[in-house]
Amino acid sequence: MKKPKQYGVFFSQTLRKLFRTIKIELVIITALMYTQLILTSCRNSEKKQKQVKQNHPQQKEEENHNHEHSEHSQLMNETREWLKQELGEKYNQPVSLGTEEQLAQGKDIFTKYCATCHGSSGKGDGPGATTLQPKPADFTDPEHSSFYSNQGRIYLIKKGMKGTAMAAWENVLSEEEILSVYAYVNSLKNSGEMMEHQGQNH
């Protein structure tokens, strides 16, 4: 009678050990599956991010453009403050529009020296502009071309503009020639205003 009882105890203990082992294995398997799930989720997330970046080159271009625009705006603001310091009260003094003779002379000089960067029509799209950063000024853009005062723009022709490819012309052109160039450049702003007005009417 003792032997069956001993077998029963042994069998019971064996079952308990087996269940304990199965529990441990189930915990380990569950942990491994959970870890695998997390790793797979991370990989899929990284792939999606890469795909979003690859599928949206336009977004990247827009970000670059906004960054460049921000830097250019900062440079223009700094230049305007510098001009005001350099010219003092003269900064806001009026400048004549120029005679027909000055405009003709200014156009010739502009074509010879300035069109390579600023373009033949002054839109900042000359052949030399492709590699320049920031891009040359668009003189036909009323908002951009009115950012500095008239005296300030004449001073920029003379002294150049720091941080850009705009060179100083005071040692190349005479005072009369610089005023002629300014008169012609200023007339391009008026042509830009006319084009904008015509576009609104249509």
C-alpha positions, 0 to 999 in steps of 0.5 A: 500500500505504501508503494502506490502512495509513493508513486502518487506523490512522485507523480504529483511532484513531477507534474508540478515541476513540469508546470513550473518549467512550462510557465518559465518557458512561456514567460521567456517566449512571451518576452522574446516575442514582445522584444521582437515586436518592438524591434520590428515596429522600430524598423518599420518606423525608420523605413517610413521616415526614410520613405517620407524623406525620399518621397518629399524632395519638394518639402526639403527644397522648400525648407532650404528656400525658407532658410535661404530667404531668412538669411537673405532678409537678415543680410538686407536688414543689417545692410540697411542699418549700416547704410543709415549709420554711414549716411546719417541724415543724407539717407532719406534725402530725395534723388532726381529721377534722371534725364533721358541722357542719363537713362541712356548712359546708365543703360549702356553702363548697366549692359556692360558691367551689371547685366552678367549678374543682374540680367539684361532686364534687371531681374537678377537672372544673368548667366553669372547669377547661377552660382551666386548666393545670395542671388543678385537683386531683382530691380524690377521687384518694387518691394525689393528695390524699395527696401533701401532709400535712393541715397542708400542704393547709390551708396551701395553702387559706390561701396558694394554690399558685404556678404554678396557678390556686389562689388564696389564701383567707385574706383571704376565709374565716375560720380556722374556714371554712378548716378546714371546707373542708379537712374536706369536701375530705378527706372526698372523698378517703375517697369516692374510696378507697371507689369504688376499693375497690368497683371492685376487688371487682367 
